[in-house]
Amino acid sequence: GEFVLKQRTNHGLFFQAAYTYGHAIDFSDTFGNGIAFVDAYNTKIERGNAGFDVAQKLALAAIYLIPTPPHFSNALVKGAVGGWQLSGITILQTGSRFSVTCSSPFAAVRNSAGAIIGNSGCDYNADGTNNDRPNAPSFAASSLIYNQNSLINTGIFTASQFPAPCLGCIGNLGRGVYSNPGVAQTDLSMQKIFNTPWFTGDKTAKLQVRVDAFNAFNRVNLGSIDAGLTD
């Protein structure tokens, strides 16, 4: 769903806001050979939140035509001060999805008779395809809290919190259960267009003076969480 609000130019100000709510579900984010299904004979368990799923997004845009101060009588000063345009775009959105997987192969644990009694690696169902998902942890996905310490120093969770399934079994943790950190960014711009008849003798010639500030508030937007259990 999408909702758009527009304020037509009023006293030199134009404003627009757009809010999008969505939910993308798929069985795989890619196509072709080599897709790492946990169980090729049961593709239904791959149904989950798409890796590109962004639940909510708010986009704000504004343009303000700065008026010329009326008390300036000097034409040169008035031309330099007035007519500037200030604009800004802000994007606020929730993070995309990621899955917790394990890339190590099956590592058999045998008893004295040589029988396999356990697995110290991953590939929990021993089908030769890695990147299996473990069992779900005891905490809910909504309980994850992102802060600088957890994202950089300690991690948002530990590998030991994700139990391994029984020998030969498939983990019950779904695809795309968790969300990456969100994004918040504001870009600002100030510009003015000057006529330059002194340059070409033609009033159609223009000179644009512009200053841009990308991510003006220096907000750190991090990439995807590294959710491999072997790291």
Secondary structure, 3 states (H helix, E strand, C coil): CEEEEEEEEECCEEEEEEEEECCCEECCCCCCCCCCCCCCCCHHHHCEECCCCCCEEEEEEEEEECCCCCCCCCHHHHHHHCCCEEEEEEEEECCCEECCEECCCCCEEECCCCCEEEECCCCCCCCCCCCECCCCCCCCHHHCCCCHHHHHHHCCCCHHHCCCCCCCCCCCCCCCCEECCCEEEEEEEEEEEEECHHHHCCCCCEEEEEEEECCCCCCCCCCCCCCECCC
